[in-house]
Each structure stands twice: as C-alpha cells, then as structure tokens.
C-alpha cells in the first residue's frame, strides 16, 4: 500500500485502485494511464508541484490533456508569480518519484488547487503513489482529503 491509498482507507473514502503495467519508455505518464485504463482523458488528473516567489510550494491537480496556466494558478494562490518546482524538490517534498506523484499522502502537506473541470465528473483518477497505479475517487472526496479548492487553473 502507498501513503495515498492508506490515507483514503484511513478516512473511509470510497475509492478504487487501478493497476497497469508501466512502460519505462513512456514520456507522458498521465496519457499512459488514459490508454491503459481505457478512460476519458478528462477524468485522469496529473499532480504538479509549483513554487512561488517566496519559495512556498503548492500542488496543482489538472487533467492530463491540459496545461496548467501559471498566471491563473498564481492568482488562485495569491502569489505574484509561480513556476514549476525542480524535479528533485518535488520528489523530496512529496516522497514520491516523478510519474508517481500523488496529491494524497505527501510527506509535506501543501496547499492544493484542483482544476474546476473535476467537478463535472462523478469520479476522477489521480496517481496512487507509484507509476502504473491510479486511485479513482469522487472529486469532492479528493478536495476534502486535501482541504483543497476547485478553481479554473488551466
């Protein structure tokens, strides 16, 4: 079990864990999940870590086929400017490897914003903490577990 799955279980959140064989040559982990799980790309969300001018880290959760709009995200987290965090910093702060970064069960609890498009789905998929492992849950449950907000960030 990963910290992400353990967190969902601890809080008695309805969820389904999906596992697939990860291909090491794949560049886009999120699109690999879409293909291997045979689900709509709009339901699979990637976890991105950004940093603001004060060196504060934040989590952005966006559909895999969309790009995070850094200006919208900066506004949403009341910052002047944000940039993508360095990969080593992401791994150190989250406790996960790139391609398996889950918004759930990170070593450091970070303020999180989920793209509002998640609310149009009954359930969404996010990484469960390993490459080739996804957790399906209701967007409202994800928001609750993370104490996150839904905002337009793509």
N, C-alpha and C positions, 0 to 999 in steps of 0.2 A: 504494500500500500504506500502511496505517496502522501505527503502532507496535505495536498489538495483534497484527495479522496477522504483522508482521515477527518479533515475539517467538515466536509459535507456530512459525513456519518455522525460526527460528534453533535452537530446541530440538527440532526434528523431531517435533513433536506432530501426531498425526493430527487434522485439522480440515477443516471445510467452511465456506466463506464464502458467505453468502446475502445477496443484494442485492434491494431492492424500492424502488419509487418512494415517497418520503416525502411525506406530505400536510402542508403547513405549518400547516393549521388544526387538526390533531390535538392533543389535550391530553395523552393518555397514550401516550407513545412505545412502551412495552412492549406494551400491548394492541394497538397498531397492528401491531407485529411479529407477534403471535399471529395476527391476522386475515390479514395479507398473506402470511405464510408458511404459513398453514393448519396450525398445530401446536397441541398442547395447551398451555394457559396454564401448566400446572405445570412445563413444560420451558423456559419463557422466563424468564430472570432479569434483574432490574434491578440496577444498581450505584448504591448510595447512599453518600454520604460523611458521616460523623458526627464530632463533636468532643466531647472530654471536658472536665472542669473544669480540667485542666492545659493546655488548648489543643492536645492531641495529636489528630491526625486518624486515622480508621480507615475501612476500606471494609467495607460490609455488602452481601452479594450474596444477594438474596431473590427468590422467584417474583413475577412482575409482578402477580398477582392477590392477593397477600398484603401485609400491612403489617408493617414492621419493628417489633418490640416493643423500645422503647428501654430498658426496665428489664432485659429479658433480655440485650440487647446489652451494656449497661453491665457486667452481671455477667460476661459472657463475656470482656470485655476488661479485667477487673479495675479498673473505674472506679466511682466513686460515682454519676455521672450523665453521660449523653451527650445531645446534641441534634443536630438536623440542621445540617450546616455551611451557611453562606451560599453562595448560588449562585456569586458571584464568586470566593470562596475555593476552591470545588470546581473551577471552570474553571482557576484559576491553579495549583493544586497538581497537577491531573491532566493538564493540557494539552489537554483535550477540552472541547467545548461540551456544555451540558446536553442530554439526549436522545441523546447520542452518547458518554457517558462509559463507557469500557470499564474493567473491572477490570485488564486487561492493558496493559502498555506505558505506564503513567502516568509523568509527569515525576518525581514523588516516589514512592518505594516506601513504601507504607503497610501496616501490619498489616491483614490481611483475614480476615473470617469469612464462610463460605458456609453458608447455611441447610442443615441436615442433610437436608432433603427432596430435595436434589440427588442424593443417593446412591441414590435409588430409580429413577433413570433411567440408561440406557446412555449417552445424550448429552444435553447441555443447550445452550441458546443464551444468549449474552451479547452485549452490544454489541461490535462490532469497531472502534469508534472514530469512527463517523460516524452521523448519523441515516440510517436506511434500510440499514444494514449490520450484519449479525449474524454471529457466528462460532459454529459448532457444534462442541463437543468433549466428551470424557469428563469428568465431574466430577472424577475423580481427577487428570486432567492439569491441570485448572484449579487444583486445590488445590496440586499440585506446582509449577506455574509461579509461583504467588503465595506459596508457603510458608505457606498458609492452613490453617485448621482448619474442620471441619464441626461446627456446633453448632446447637441449637434457638434461633432468634432471631426467629421470627415468632409 
